[in-house]
Amino acid sequence: MSVVFVMAPVALLLAATAVAAFIWATRDGQFDDTETPAHRMLFDEVDKQGQPPKP
């Protein structure tokens, strides 16, 4: 029975930490643009002179 008194506060603390991390990431702009990183890999990289990188 005493395990419940230890595990319940630990579970609540972990849940509160997860919610706080999610709110922090949302306010920091982590989830603002979810499309661009997925499309970025489709385009060739070019250097400052406009040339593609050498293999």
PDB file of N, CA, C and O in Angstrom:
ATOM      1  N   MET A   1       0.819  -1.194   0.000  1.00  0.00           N
ATOM      2  CA  MET A   1       0.000   0.000   0.000  1.00  0.00           C
ATOM      3  C   MET A   1       0.864   1.260   0.000  1.00  0.00           C
ATOM      4  O   MET A   1       0.461   2.278  -0.563  1.00  0.00           O
ATOM      5  N   SER A   2       2.029   1.211   0.612  1.00  0.00           N
ATOM      6  CA  SER A   2       2.870   2.401   0.686  1.00  0.00           C
ATOM      7  C   SER A   2       3.475   2.756  -0.678  1.00  0.00           C
ATOM      8  O   SER A   2       3.907   3.890  -0.885  1.00  0.00           O
ATOM      9  N   VAL A   3       3.509   1.803  -1.597  1.00  0.00           N
ATOM     10  CA  VAL A   3       4.039   2.084  -2.930  1.00  0.00           C
ATOM     11  C   VAL A   3       3.145   3.095  -3.648  1.00  0.00           C
ATOM     12  O   VAL A   3       3.632   3.917  -4.423  1.00  0.00           O
ATOM     13  N   VAL A   4       1.854   3.035  -3.393  1.00  0.00           N
ATOM     14  CA  VAL A   4       0.913   3.969  -4.009  1.00  0.00           C
ATOM     15  C   VAL A   4       1.227   5.398  -3.578  1.00  0.00           C
ATOM     16  O   VAL A   4       1.099   6.327  -4.376  1.00  0.00           O
ATOM     17  N   PHE A   5       1.629   5.578  -2.346  1.00  0.00           N
ATOM     18  CA  PHE A   5       1.923   6.912  -1.848  1.00  0.00           C
ATOM     19  C   PHE A   5       3.217   7.474  -2.433  1.00  0.00           C
ATOM     20  O   PHE A   5       3.449   8.682  -2.386  1.00  0.00           O
ATOM     21  N   VAL A   6       4.033   6.624  -2.967  1.00  0.00           N
ATOM     22  CA  VAL A   6       5.263   7.074  -3.624  1.00  0.00           C
ATOM     23  C   VAL A   6       5.044   7.246  -5.116  1.00  0.00           C
ATOM     24  O   VAL A   6       5.475   8.244  -5.693  1.00  0.00           O
ATOM     25  N   MET A   7       4.386   6.298  -5.741  1.00  0.00           N
ATOM     26  CA  MET A   7       4.236   6.308  -7.194  1.00  0.00           C
ATOM     27  C   MET A   7       3.242   7.355  -7.693  1.00  0.00           C
ATOM     28  O   MET A   7       3.434   7.904  -8.778  1.00  0.00           O
ATOM     29  N   ALA A   8       2.202   7.641  -6.944  1.00  0.00           N
ATOM     30  CA  ALA A   8       1.226   8.646  -7.380  1.00  0.00           C
ATOM     31  C   ALA A   8       1.861  10.029  -7.496  1.00  0.00           C
ATOM     32  O   ALA A   8       1.671  10.675  -8.527  1.00  0.00           O
ATOM     33  N   PRO A   9       2.595  10.519  -6.515  1.00  0.00           N
ATOM     34  CA  PRO A   9       3.248  11.824  -6.703  1.00  0.00           C
ATOM     35  C   PRO A   9       4.315  11.811  -7.795  1.00  0.00           C
ATOM     36  O   PRO A   9       4.491  12.805  -8.500  1.00  0.00           O
ATOM     37  N   VAL A  10       5.017  10.710  -7.936  1.00  0.00           N
ATOM     38  CA  VAL A  10       6.023  10.617  -8.999  1.00  0.00           C
ATOM     39  C   VAL A  10       5.346  10.689 -10.370  1.00  0.00           C
ATOM     40  O   VAL A  10       5.837  11.374 -11.267  1.00  0.00           O
ATOM     41  N   ALA A  11       4.236   9.995 -10.533  1.00  0.00           N
ATOM     42  CA  ALA A  11       3.501  10.027 -11.800  1.00  0.00           C
ATOM     43  C   ALA A  11       2.957  11.425 -12.078  1.00  0.00           C
ATOM     44  O   ALA A  11       3.011  11.898 -13.213  1.00  0.00           O
ATOM     45  N   LEU A  12       2.441  12.076 -11.064  1.00  0.00           N
ATOM     46  CA  LEU A  12       1.942  13.442 -11.246  1.00  0.00           C
ATOM     47  C   LEU A  12       3.067  14.411 -11.588  1.00  0.00           C
ATOM     48  O   LEU A  12       2.881  15.317 -12.400  1.00  0.00           O
ATOM     49  N   LEU A  13       4.213  14.227 -10.983  1.00  0.00           N
ATOM     50  CA  LEU A  13       5.365  15.071 -11.293  1.00  0.00           C
ATOM     51  C   LEU A  13       5.838  14.871 -12.728  1.00  0.00           C
ATOM     52  O   LEU A  13       6.155  15.841 -13.416  1.00  0.00           O
ATOM     53  N   LEU A  14       5.888  13.637 -13.177  1.00  0.00           N
ATOM     54  CA  LEU A  14       6.279  13.356 -14.563  1.00  0.00           C
ATOM     55  C   LEU A  14       5.274  13.930 -15.557  1.00  0.00           C
ATOM     56  O   LEU A  14       5.664  14.488 -16.582  1.00  0.00           O
ATOM     57  N   ALA A  15       3.996  13.795 -15.261  1.00  0.00           N
ATOM     58  CA  ALA A  15       2.969  14.345 -16.141  1.00  0.00           C
ATOM     59  C   ALA A  15       3.051  15.864 -16.191  1.00  0.00           C
ATOM     60  O   ALA A  15       2.927  16.453 -17.265  1.00  0.00           O
ATOM     61  N   ALA A  16       3.257  16.503 -15.052  1.00  0.00           N
ATOM     62  CA  ALA A  16       3.384  17.958 -15.019  1.00  0.00           C
ATOM     63  C   ALA A  16       4.622  18.427 -15.778  1.00  0.00           C
ATOM     64  O   ALA A  16       4.594  19.463 -16.441  1.00  0.00           O
ATOM     65  N   THR A  17       5.703  17.665 -15.679  1.00  0.00           N
ATOM     66  CA  THR A  17       6.920  17.999 -16.424  1.00  0.00           C
ATOM     67  C   THR A  17       6.688  17.901 -17.931  1.00  0.00           C
ATOM     68  O   THR A  17       7.143  18.758 -18.688  1.00  0.00           O
ATOM     69  N   ALA A  18       5.988  16.869 -18.359  1.00  0.00           N
ATOM     70  CA  ALA A  18       5.693  16.704 -19.787  1.00  0.00           C
ATOM     71  C   ALA A  18       4.805  17.835 -20.296  1.00  0.00           C
ATOM     72  O   ALA A  18       5.036  18.358 -21.386  1.00  0.00           O
ATOM     73  N   VAL A  19       3.810  18.214 -19.533  1.00  0.00           N
ATOM     74  CA  VAL A  19       2.926  19.312 -19.941  1.00  0.00           C
ATOM     75  C   VAL A  19       3.703  20.622 -19.983  1.00  0.00           C
ATOM     76  O   VAL A  19       3.526  21.414 -20.909  1.00  0.00           O
ATOM     77  N   ALA A  20       4.552  20.859 -19.006  1.00  0.00           N
ATOM     78  CA  ALA A  20       5.358  22.082 -18.993  1.00  0.00           C
ATOM     79  C   ALA A  20       6.321  22.127 -20.180  1.00  0.00           C
ATOM     80  O   ALA A  20       6.507  23.184 -20.782  1.00  0.00           O
ATOM     81  N   ALA A  21       6.929  20.999 -20.520  1.00  0.00           N
ATOM     82  CA  ALA A  21       7.833  20.952 -21.683  1.00  0.00           C
ATOM     83  C   ALA A  21       7.078  21.210 -22.978  1.00  0.00           C
ATOM     84  O   ALA A  21       7.592  21.887 -23.869  1.00  0.00           O
ATOM     85  N   PHE A  22       5.872  20.682 -23.091  1.00  0.00           N
ATOM     86  CA  PHE A  22       5.065  20.915 -24.291  1.00  0.00           C
ATOM     87  C   PHE A  22       4.680  22.384 -24.413  1.00  0.00           C
ATOM     88  O   PHE A  22       4.768  22.959 -25.498  1.00  0.00           O
ATOM     89  N   ILE A  23       4.254  22.997 -23.310  1.00  0.00           N
ATOM     90  CA  ILE A  23       3.883  24.411 -23.339  1.00  0.00           C
ATOM     91  C   ILE A  23       5.094  25.274 -23.669  1.00  0.00           C
ATOM     92  O   ILE A  23       4.988  26.232 -24.434  1.00  0.00           O
ATOM     93  N   TRP A  24       6.241  24.937 -23.093  1.00  0.00           N
ATOM     94  CA  TRP A  24       7.463  25.688 -23.377  1.00  0.00           C
ATOM     95  C   TRP A  24       7.844  25.590 -24.859  1.00  0.00           C
ATOM     96  O   TRP A  24       8.197  26.594 -25.477  1.00  0.00           O
ATOM     97  N   ALA A  25       7.772  24.388 -25.426  1.00  0.00           N
ATOM     98  CA  ALA A  25       8.116  24.206 -26.840  1.00  0.00           C
ATOM     99  C   ALA A  25       7.125  24.919 -27.747  1.00  0.00           C
ATOM    100  O   ALA A  25       7.513  25.454 -28.786  1.00  0.00           O
ATOM    101  N   THR A  26       5.865  24.934 -27.373  1.00  0.00           N
ATOM    102  CA  THR A  26       4.861  25.611 -28.184  1.00  0.00           C
ATOM    103  C   THR A  26       5.073  27.120 -28.166  1.00  0.00           C
ATOM    104  O   THR A  26       4.988  27.767 -29.209  1.00  0.00           O
ATOM    105  N   ARG A  27       5.343  27.678 -27.008  1.00  0.00           N
ATOM    106  CA  ARG A  27       5.583  29.119 -26.918  1.00  0.00           C
ATOM    107  C   ARG A  27       6.894  29.527 -27.580  1.00  0.00           C
ATOM    108  O   ARG A  27       7.031  30.660 -28.043  1.00  0.00           O
ATOM    109  N   ASP A  28       7.853  28.614 -27.627  1.00  0.00           N
ATOM    110  CA  ASP A  28       9.152  28.898 -28.227  1.00  0.00           C
ATOM    111  C   ASP A  28       9.108  28.809 -29.751  1.00  0.00           C
ATOM    112  O   ASP A  28      10.082  29.167 -30.414  1.00  0.00           O
ATOM    113  N   GLY A  29       7.990  28.334 -30.318  1.00  0.00           N
ATOM    114  CA  GLY A  29       7.843  28.270 -31.765  1.00  0.00           C
ATOM    115  C   GLY A  29       8.314  26.962 -32.371  1.00  0.00           C
ATOM    116  O   GLY A  29       8.566  26.906 -33.575  1.00  0.00           O
ATOM    117  N   GLN A  30       8.440  25.922 -31.586  1.00  0.00           N
ATOM    118  CA  GLN A  30       8.948  24.643 -32.069  1.00  0.00           C
ATOM    119  C   GLN A  30       8.024  24.024 -33.118  1.00  0.00           C
ATOM    120  O   GLN A  30       8.492  23.323 -34.014  1.00  0.00           O
ATOM    121  N   PHE A  31       6.734  24.272 -33.017  1.00  0.00           N
ATOM    122  CA  PHE A  31       5.769  23.621 -33.898  1.00  0.00           C
ATOM    123  C   PHE A  31       5.180  24.578 -34.929  1.00  0.00           C
ATOM    124  O   PHE A  31       4.138  24.281 -35.514  1.00  0.00           O
ATOM    125  N   ASP A  32       5.824  25.722 -35.164  1.00  0.00           N
ATOM    126  CA  ASP A  32       5.277  26.702 -36.094  1.00  0.00           C
ATOM    127  C   ASP A  32       5.286  26.219 -37.539  1.00  0.00           C
ATOM    128  O   ASP A  32       4.278  26.351 -38.233  1.00  0.00           O
ATOM    129  N   ASP A  33       6.380  25.674 -37.999  1.00  0.00           N
ATOM    130  CA  ASP A  33       6.498  25.262 -39.398  1.00  0.00           C
ATOM    131  C   ASP A  33       6.882  23.795 -39.454  1.00  0.00           C
ATOM    132  O   ASP A  33       8.033  23.435 -39.208  1.00  0.00           O
ATOM    133  N   THR A  34       5.916  22.954 -39.777  1.00  0.00           N
ATOM    134  CA  THR A  34       6.195  21.520 -39.833  1.00  0.00           C
ATOM    135  C   THR A  34       6.396  21.020 -41.258  1.00  0.00           C
ATOM    136  O   THR A  34       6.799  19.873 -41.447  1.00  0.00           O
ATOM    137  N   GLU A  35       6.125  21.850 -42.265  1.00  0.00           N
ATOM    138  CA  GLU A  35       6.230  21.416 -43.656  1.00  0.00           C
ATOM    139  C   GLU A  35       7.604  21.669 -44.264  1.00  0.00           C
ATOM    140  O   GLU A  35       8.100  20.823 -45.008  1.00  0.00           O
ATOM    141  N   THR A  36       8.230  22.795 -43.974  1.00  0.00           N
ATOM    142  CA  THR A  36       9.486  23.172 -44.619  1.00  0.00           C
ATOM    143  C   THR A  36      10.613  22.173 -44.382  1.00  0.00           C
ATOM    144  O   THR A  36      11.305  21.839 -45.344  1.00  0.00           O
ATOM    145  N   PRO A  37      10.845  21.676 -43.176  1.00  0.00           N
ATOM    146  CA  PRO A  37      11.939  20.718 -43.008  1.00  0.00           C
ATOM    147  C   PRO A  37      11.762  19.447 -43.841  1.00  0.00           C
ATOM    148  O   PRO A  37      12.745  18.862 -44.294  1.00  0.00           O
ATOM    149  N   ALA A  38      10.539  19.028 -44.040  1.00  0.00           N
ATOM    150  CA  ALA A  38      10.307  17.827 -44.853  1.00  0.00           C
ATOM    151  C   ALA A  38      10.572  18.092 -46.328  1.00  0.00           C
ATOM    152  O   ALA A  38      11.003  17.190 -47.045  1.00  0.00           O
ATOM    153  N   HIS A  39      10.322  19.314 -46.795  1.00  0.00           N
ATOM    154  CA  HIS A  39      10.535  19.641 -48.203  1.00  0.00           C
ATOM    155  C   HIS A  39      11.963  20.064 -48.498  1.00  0.00           C
ATOM    156  O   HIS A  39      12.400  20.009 -49.648  1.00  0.00           O
ATOM    157  N   ARG A  40      12.692  20.483 -47.483  1.00  0.00           N
ATOM    158  CA  ARG A  40      14.048  20.994 -47.676  1.00  0.00           C
ATOM    159  C   ARG A  40      14.975  19.935 -48.265  1.00  0.00           C
ATOM    160  O   ARG A  40      15.887  20.267 -49.021  1.00  0.00           O
ATOM    161  N   MET A  41      14.753  18.661 -47.926  1.00  0.00           N
ATOM    162  CA  MET A  41      15.644  17.622 -48.428  1.00  0.00           C
ATOM    163  C   MET A  41      15.443  17.352 -49.918  1.00  0.00           C
ATOM    164  O   MET A  41      16.270  16.680 -50.535  1.00  0.00           O
ATOM    165  N   LEU A  42      14.370  17.859 -50.501  1.00  0.00           N
ATOM    166  CA  LEU A  42      14.111  17.620 -51.911  1.00  0.00           C
ATOM    167  C   LEU A  42      14.875  18.566 -52.828  1.00  0.00           C
ATOM    168  O   LEU A  42      15.013  18.285 -54.018  1.00  0.00           O
ATOM    169  N   PHE A  43      15.368  19.664 -52.308  1.00  0.00           N
ATOM    170  CA  PHE A  43      16.049  20.658 -53.120  1.00  0.00           C
ATOM    171  C   PHE A  43      17.557  20.486 -53.030  1.00  0.00           C
ATOM    172  O   PHE A  43      18.094  20.150 -51.975  1.00  0.00           O
ATOM    173  N   ASP A  44      18.237  20.723 -54.157  1.00  0.00           N
ATOM    174  CA  ASP A  44      19.692  20.651 -54.181  1.00  0.00           C
ATOM    175  C   ASP A  44      20.285  21.839 -53.442  1.00  0.00           C
ATOM    176  O   ASP A  44      19.762  22.951 -53.503  1.00  0.00           O
ATOM    177  N   GLU A  45      21.371  21.588 -52.751  1.00  0.00           N
ATOM    178  CA  GLU A  45      22.073  22.674 -52.075  1.00  0.00           C
ATOM    179  C   GLU A  45      22.985  23.364 -53.079  1.00  0.00           C
ATOM    180  O   GLU A  45      23.543  22.722 -53.969  1.00  0.00           O
ATOM    181  N   VAL A  46      23.130  24.674 -52.929  1.00  0.00           N
ATOM    182  CA  VAL A  46      24.054  25.427 -53.767  1.00  0.00           C
ATOM    183  C   VAL A  46      24.949  26.248 -52.857  1.00  0.00           C
ATOM    184  O   VAL A  46      24.548  26.638 -51.761  1.00  0.00           O
ATOM    185  N   ASP A  47      26.186  26.510 -53.328  1.00  0.00           N
ATOM    186  CA  ASP A  47      27.090  27.319 -52.524  1.00  0.00           C
ATOM    187  C   ASP A  47      26.870  28.799 -52.826  1.00  0.00           C
ATOM    188  O   ASP A  47      25.908  29.156 -53.506  1.00  0.00           O
ATOM    189  N   LYS A  48      27.752  29.659 -52.327  1.00  0.00           N
ATOM    190  CA  LYS A  48      27.562  31.101 -52.472  1.00  0.00           C
ATOM    191  C   LYS A  48      27.690  31.574 -53.907  1.00  0.00           C
ATOM    192  O   LYS A  48      27.145  32.620 -54.259  1.00  0.00           O
ATOM    193  N   GLN A  49      28.405  30.822 -54.749  1.00  0.00           N
ATOM    194  CA  GLN A  49      28.552  31.192 -56.149  1.00  0.00           C
ATOM    195  C   GLN A  49      27.440  30.613 -57.010  1.00  0.00           C
ATOM    196  O   GLN A  49      27.423  30.845 -58.219  1.00  0.00           O
ATOM    197  N   GLY A  50      26.515  29.870 -56.424  1.00  0.00           N
ATOM    198  CA  GLY A  50      25.409  29.304 -57.177  1.00  0.00           C
ATOM    199  C   GLY A  50      25.724  27.943 -57.774  1.00  0.00           C
ATOM    200  O   GLY A  50      24.968  27.444 -58.608  1.00  0.00           O
ATOM    201  N   GLN A  51      26.829  27.336 -57.362  1.00  0.00           N
ATOM    202  CA  GLN A  51      27.232  26.038 -57.889  1.00  0.00           C
ATOM    203  C   GLN A  51      26.828  24.922 -56.928  1.00  0.00           C
ATOM    204  O   GLN A  51      26.901  25.097 -55.712  1.00  0.00           O
ATOM    205  N   PRO A  52      26.402  23.774 -57.465  1.00  0.00           N
ATOM    206  CA  PRO A  52      26.096  22.656 -56.566  1.00  0.00           C
ATOM    207  C   PRO A  52      27.387  22.141 -55.930  1.00  0.00           C
ATOM    208  O   PRO A  52      28.465  22.308 -56.501  1.00  0.00           O
ATOM    209  N   PRO A  53      27.288  21.518 -54.755  1.00  0.00           N
ATOM    210  CA  PRO A  53      28.499  21.024 -54.092  1.00  0.00           C
ATOM    211  C   PRO A  53      29.146  19.897 -54.871  1.00  0.00           C
ATOM    212  O   PRO A  53      28.467  19.132 -55.555  1.00  0.00           O
ATOM    213  N   LYS A  54      30.460  19.799 -54.765  1.00  0.00           N
ATOM    214  CA  LYS A  54      31.216  18.735 -55.459  1.00  0.00           C
ATOM    215  C   LYS A  54      31.056  17.425 -54.678  1.00  0.00           C
ATOM    216  O   LYS A  54      31.099  17.425 -53.448  1.00  0.00           O
ATOM    217  N   PRO A  55      30.873  16.317 -55.391  1.00  0.00           N
ATOM    218  CA  PRO A  55      30.720  15.020 -54.688  1.00  0.00           C
ATOM    219  C   PRO A  55      31.987  14.512 -54.096  1.00  0.00           C
ATOM    220  O   PRO A  55      31.999  13.443 -53.485  1.00  0.00           O
TER     221      PRO A  55
END
